[in-house]
């Protein structure tokens, strides 16, 4: 969701509408035409009917524009803001990232400061879902600096989401309340739903699943374009943890309908995770493993970490403490590294319930290798590739790569060659079997 559309400032809204309604030149259909058709179908006939047109519009927007018309770049800029919502509606994280990055670069290159504020928040929101909260914070700070320099208000919505994902309860609650109050006063239903989504994330992180369920219910019922990928996981987790089978079933039905035509690793991974929440026994375990495998092939590190967390919680309740520890360790390390403190604390409590002692991550311990990082580093030192390490430790290659990057940062090295000096010689237990 682009927080400035369609409830944002009139100037931005009019620019986008002018782009969509402007007559198209002769020849192949323009992105704006196909995009307008897609949105019309989405509103009148639903996701299944609209998906092909929306997908085609997204392809056209992402294709480099070779037009020489001086107005063509600004036309693309206006249309691309709406295309971000399309990428979200289609659960296409790569296209969303590409559009947000190009949007931000265009606004920066043209010196359009008001547009740059929206573009910075759009890109910051991408980084939140990718688990790069520090980079999101930098972009939010730049928005604040531009606001001070120009006299325009800063955009608080992404800061609200960052605070919610971090689990900073007091700050998040303040921003959520202020945003909800503004949305009600100005009749901005999309913004109000965004605040409700942030509240659901905050409460699920803190383990208050009944509150998360209540918060996520309204935006799910409103079903704004592009909101599903964010609201649905929160509602499903809240429903599963409070035993609301009716809501969980309706969420799964909603998502199953979409995955018939929108089949990305993101959509299928979340669908598998929700099926796991609604299942028992072998079916649940199979679905959790599918969710982890699919989400490991996306940019969405927080969603992958939460899949490990939910799987570990399920394993512990099944009485499989050893298996649960493995999943909960992965979840705890990933969540702590991302900075999702409330979710990490939830994983830590679950680990303690299995009988394992876990230290809270602090400034003093953040540069030490965790047990799993050291295990991965030692296997890499012995010459094992990422797929080989993943097979040994039952992790995906992408997860191993993610851990290796943390190892390099903590050890102050830039490649595997540095492991020979940074780590002592491996003992017999670390030798390959």
C-alpha positions in Angstrom: 0.0 0.0 0.0 1.3 3.5 -0.9 0.2 5.4 2.1 -0.4 8.6 0.1 -3.0 6.9 -2.1 -5.9 7.3 -2.4 -6.5 9.0 0.9 -3.4 11.2 0.8 -2.9 14.9 -0.1 -5.1 16.2 -2.9 -2.1 17.2 -5.0 -0.8 13.6 -5.2 -4.2 12.2 -5.7 -5.0 14.5 -8.6 -1.6 13.8 -10.3 -2.3 10.0 -10.2 -5.9 10.4 -11.4 -4.8 12.7 -14.2 -2.3 10.0 -15.3 -4.9 7.3 -15.2 -7.5 9.3 -17.1 -5.3 11.0 -19.7 -5.9 9.9 -23.3 -3.4 7.3 -24.5 -1.4 7.6 -27.7 -2.2 5.2 -30.5 -0.5 1.8 -30.5 -0.3 -0.9 -27.8 -2.3 -0.2 -24.6 -0.5 2.0 -22.1 0.2 0.9 -18.6 -2.4 3.5 -17.3 -5.1 1.9 -19.5 -4.4 -1.6 -18.4 -4.1 -0.5 -14.8 -7.4 1.3 -14.9 -9.1 -1.8 -16.3 -7.5 -4.0 -13.6 -8.7 -1.7 -10.8 -12.2 -1.6 -12.3 -12.3 -5.4 -12.4 -11.0 -5.6 -8.9 -13.7 -3.4 -7.6 -16.6 -5.0 -9.6 -15.6 -8.6 -10.0 -12.9 -9.4 -7.5 -9.3 -10.5 -7.4 -9.6 -13.6 -9.6 -11.1 -11.6 -12.6 -8.7 -8.7 -12.1 -5.4 -10.6 -11.6 -4.5 -11.0 -15.3 -5.0 -7.3 -16.1 -3.2 -6.2 -12.9 -0.3 -8.5 -13.7 0.0 -7.1 -17.3 -0.2 -3.5 -16.0 2.6 -4.3 -13.5 4.8 -5.7 -16.4 4.2 -2.5 -18.5 5.1 -0.2 -15.6 8.3 -2.1 -14.9 9.3 -2.1 -18.6 11.8 0.8 -19.2 10.0 3.7 -20.9 11.8 4.7 -24.1 9.5 7.6 -24.9 11.1 11.0 -25.5 8.1 13.1 -24.4 9.2 15.4 -21.6 6.0 14.5 -19.7 6.6 10.7 -20.0 8.7 10.4 -16.8 6.2 12.2 -14.7 3.4 10.1 -16.2 5.4 7.0 -15.2 5.9 8.5 -11.7 2.2 9.0 -11.1 1.2 5.6 -12.5 4.0 3.8 -10.5 2.6 4.9 -7.2 -0.6 3.0 -8.0 1.4 0.1 -9.4 2.9 -0.4 -5.9 -0.6 -1.3 -4.7 -0.9 -3.7 -7.6 2.4 -5.4 -6.6 1.1 -5.8 -3.1 -2.3 -7.1 -4.3 -0.4 -9.7 -6.4 1.9 -10.7 -3.5 4.9 -9.7 -5.7 7.7 -8.6 -3.3 10.4 -8.2 -6.0 8.3 -5.9 -8.1 7.2 -3.9 -5.1 10.9 -3.4 -4.1 11.8 -2.4 -7.7 9.0 0.1 -8.0 9.7 1.7 -4.6 13.4 2.0 -5.4 12.7 3.6 -8.8 10.1 5.9 -7.3 12.5 7.1 -4.7 15.3 7.6 -7.2 13.1 9.6 -9.6 11.9 11.9 -6.8 15.4 12.4 -5.6 16.8 13.1 -9.1 14.0 15.6 -10.0 14.2 17.4 -6.6 10.5 16.9 -6.0 10.7 17.1 -2.2 7.1 16.5 -1.4 7.0 13.5 -3.6 10.3 12.4 -2.2 8.8 12.2 1.3 6.1 9.8 0.1 8.8 7.8 -1.9 11.0 7.6 1.2 8.2 6.2 3.3 7.2 3.8 0.5 10.8 2.4 0.3 11.1 2.4 4.1 7.9 0.2 4.3 9.6 -2.2 1.8 12.6 -2.5 4.1 10.4 -3.2 7.1 8.9 -6.2 5.4 12.4 -7.3 4.4 13.7 -7.1 7.9 16.0 -4.1 7.5 14.6 -1.9 10.2 17.8 0.2 10.5 17.6 1.2 6.9 13.9 2.0 7.3 14.8 4.2 10.3 17.3 6.2 8.2 14.7 6.8 5.4 12.2 7.9 8.0 14.7 10.3 9.5 15.3 11.8 6.0 11.6 12.4 5.6 11.6 14.2 9.0 14.6 16.4 7.9 12.8 17.3 4.6 9.7 18.1 6.5 11.6 20.5 8.8 13.3 22.2 5.9 10.2 22.7 3.8 7.6 23.2 6.4 5.6 20.2 5.3 4.4 17.7 7.8 6.4 14.4 8.2 4.6 11.2 7.3 4.1 9.2 10.5 2.7 6.0 9.1 5.9 4.0 8.4 7.4 5.1 11.8 4.2 3.6 13.4 4.9 0.3 11.6 8.5 0.2 12.5 7.6 0.7 16.2 5.0 -2.0 16.0 7.4 -4.5 14.4 10.1 -3.7 17.0 7.6 -4.2 19.8 8.1 -0.7 21.2 4.7 -0.7 22.9 4.5 2.8 24.2 5.7 4.6 21.0 3.7 2.3 18.8 0.6 2.8 20.8 1.0 6.6 20.6 1.4 6.6 16.9 -1.4 4.1 16.3 -3.8 6.1 18.4 -2.9 9.4 16.7 -3.2 7.9 13.2 -6.5 6.3 14.0 -7.8 9.6 15.4 -6.7 11.4 12.2 -8.2 8.8 10.0 -11.6 9.0 11.8 -11.6 12.8 11.7 -10.8 13.0 8.0 -12.6 10.0 6.8 -9.5 8.1 5.7 -10.5 4.5 5.8 -7.3 3.1 4.3 -5.2 5.0 6.8 -7.4 3.8 9.6 -7.0 0.2 8.4 -3.3 0.7 8.3 -3.3 1.8 11.9 -5.4 -1.3 12.8 -2.9 -3.5 11.0 0.0 -1.9 13.0 -2.0 -2.6 16.2 -2.4 -6.3 15.2 1.4 -6.7 14.6 2.1 -5.1 18.0 -0.3 -7.3 19.9 0.8 -10.5 18.2 4.4 -9.7 19.0 3.5 -9.2 22.6 1.5 -12.4 22.7 -1.9 -10.6 23.1 -3.6 -12.6 20.4 -7.2 -11.6 21.4 -6.3 -7.9 20.9 -4.5 -8.7 17.6 -7.6 -10.6 16.4 -9.9 -7.6 17.2 -7.5 -5.1 15.6 -7.1 -7.1 12.3 -10.8 -7.9 11.9 -11.8 -4.5 10.6 -9.1 -4.1 7.8 -9.8 -7.7 6.7 -13.5 -6.9 6.3 -12.8 -3.7 4.4 -10.5 -5.6 2.1 -8.7 -2.6 0.7 -6.6 -3.3 -2.4 -3.1 -4.4 -1.5 -3.8 -4.9 2.2 -4.3 -8.7 2.2 -0.7 -9.8 2.4 -0.2 -7.8 5.6 -3.6 -8.1 7.4 -4.3 -11.8 6.7 -1.3 -13.3 8.6 -2.0 -11.2 11.7 -5.7 -12.1 11.7 -5.0 -15.8 11.2 -2.5 -15.9 14.0 -4.8 -14.1 16.4 -7.7 -16.4 15.4 -5.6 -19.6 15.8 -4.2 -18.6 19.2 -7.7 -17.7 20.6 -9.5 -20.7 19.1 -11.7 -18.8 16.8 -12.1 -21.5 14.1 -14.7 -19.6 12.2 -12.5 -16.6 11.5 -9.5 -18.9 10.8 -11.6 -20.8 8.3 -12.8 -17.6 6.5 -9.2 -16.3 6.3 -8.0 -19.6 4.7 -10.9 -19.5 2.3 -10.1 -15.9 1.3 -6.5 -16.8 0.7 -7.1 -20.1 -1.1 -9.3 -18.2 -3.6 -6.4 -15.8 -4.4 -3.7 -18.4 -4.6 -5.6 -20.1 -7.5 -4.5 -17.1 -9.7 -1.8 -15.4 -7.7 0.9 -18.0 -7.0 4.0 -16.4 -5.6 6.3 -17.8 -3.0 5.0 -15.1 -0.7 1.3 -16.0 -1.1 1.9 -19.7 -1.1 4.2 -19.5 1.9 1.7 -17.6 4.0 -1.1 -19.9 2.8 0.9 -22.9 4.0 1.6 -21.2 7.3 -2.1 -20.5 7.8 -3.0 -24.1 6.8 -0.6 -25.3 9.5 -2.3 -23.1 12.1 -5.6 -24.7 11.1 -4.3 -28.3 11.0 -3.1 -31.1 13.3 -0.6 -33.8 13.2 1.3 -34.7 10.1 -0.7 -32.2 8.0 0.3 -29.3 10.2 4.0 -30.3 10.2 4.0 -30.7 6.4 2.4 -27.2 6.0 4.9 -25.6 8.4 7.8 -27.1 6.5 6.3 -25.9 3.2 5.9 -22.4 4.6 9.5 -22.2 5.7 10.8 -23.5 2.4 8.7 -21.1 0.4 9.3 -18.0 2.5 13.1 -18.7 2.6 13.0 -18.0 -1.2 11.6 -14.5 -0.7 12.9 -11.2 0.6 10.6 -11.4 3.6 12.9 -12.3 6.5 10.5 -11.4 9.3 7.8 -13.7 7.8 10.3 -16.5 7.6 11.4 -16.0 11.2 7.8 -16.0 12.3 7.2 -19.3 10.4 10.1 -20.8 12.4 8.6 -19.4 15.6 5.1 -20.8 15.0 6.5 -24.1 14.0 8.6 -24.2 17.2 5.7 -23.3 19.3 3.6 -26.1 17.7 6.4 -28.6 18.2 6.7 -27.7 21.9 3.0 -28.2 22.4 3.3 -31.5 20.7 5.8 -32.6 23.3 8.7 -32.6 20.8 11.1 -30.5 22.9 14.3 -31.3 21.0 12.8 -30.5 17.6 11.1 -27.4 19.0 14.4 -26.0 20.3 16.0 -26.1 16.8 13.2 -24.1 15.3 12.9 -21.7 18.2 16.7 -21.1 18.2 16.5 -20.1 14.5 13.5 -17.9 15.2 15.1 -16.2 18.2 18.4 -15.5 16.4 16.7 -14.1 13.3 14.1 -12.0 15.2 16.8 -10.6 17.5 19.1 -9.8 14.6 16.3 -8.0 12.7 15.3 -6.0 15.8 11.8 -7.5 16.3 12.3 -7.4 20.1 8.8 -8.5 21.2 8.7 -11.5 18.8 12.3 -12.4 19.8 11.2 -12.3 23.5 8.3 -14.5 22.6 10.8 -17.0 21.1 13.1 -16.7 24.1 10.2 -17.6 26.5 9.3 -20.6 24.4 12.9 -21.8 24.4 13.0 -21.4 28.2 9.9 -23.5 28.4 11.7 -26.3 26.6 14.4 -26.2 29.4 17.0 -24.2 27.4 18.6 -21.1 29.0 18.6 -18.1 26.7 20.2 -14.7 27.3 18.5 -11.6 26.2 20.4 -9.9 23.4 22.1 -6.8 24.7 24.6 -4.3 23.5 27.3 -6.4 25.3 26.3 -9.7 23.6 25.4 -8.5 20.1 28.8 -9.0 18.5 29.3 -12.5 19.9 28.5 -15.4 17.6 25.4 -17.4 18.6 25.7 -21.1 18.9 24.2 -21.6 15.5 26.3 -18.9 13.9 29.4 -20.5 15.2 28.3 -23.9 14.0 27.6 -22.6 10.5 30.9 -20.6 10.5 32.9 -23.7 11.5 31.3 -25.8 8.7 32.1 -23.0 6.2 35.7 -22.9 7.5 35.9 -26.6 6.6 34.9 -25.8 3.1 31.2 -26.8 3.0 29.0 -24.8 0.7 25.8 -23.1 1.8 23.6 -25.9 0.3 25.8 -28.5 2.1 25.6 -26.7 5.4 21.9 -26.3 4.9 21.5 -30.0 4.3 23.6 -30.8 7.4 21.6 -28.4 9.7 18.1 -28.8 8.0 18.2 -25.1 6.9 17.6 -23.6 3.4 20.6 -22.2 1.6 19.1 -18.7 1.8 18.9 -19.0 5.6 22.6 -20.2 5.7 23.6 -17.2 3.6 21.7 -14.9 5.9 23.6 -16.3 8.9 26.9 -16.1 7.1 26.4 -12.4 6.5 25.9 -11.9 10.2 29.1 -13.9 10.9 31.1 -11.8 8.6 29.8 -8.6 10.2 30.5 -9.8 13.7 33.9 -11.1 13.0 34.9 -8.1 10.9 35.8 -10.1 7.8 34.6 -9.9 4.2 34.8 -13.4 2.9 35.1 -17.1 3.9 38.9 -16.8 3.6 38.9 -14.7 6.8 37.3 -17.5 8.8 40.7 -19.3 9.0 42.2 -16.5 11.0 39.0 -15.4 12.8 38.1 -18.8 14.2 40.4 -21.3 16.0 41.1 -24.6 14.3 38.0 -26.8 14.3 38.0 -29.7 16.8 37.2 -33.2 16.0 33.5 -32.8 16.6 33.3 -30.2 13.8 35.0 -32.3 11.2 32.8 -33.4 8.3 31.2 -36.8 8.7 
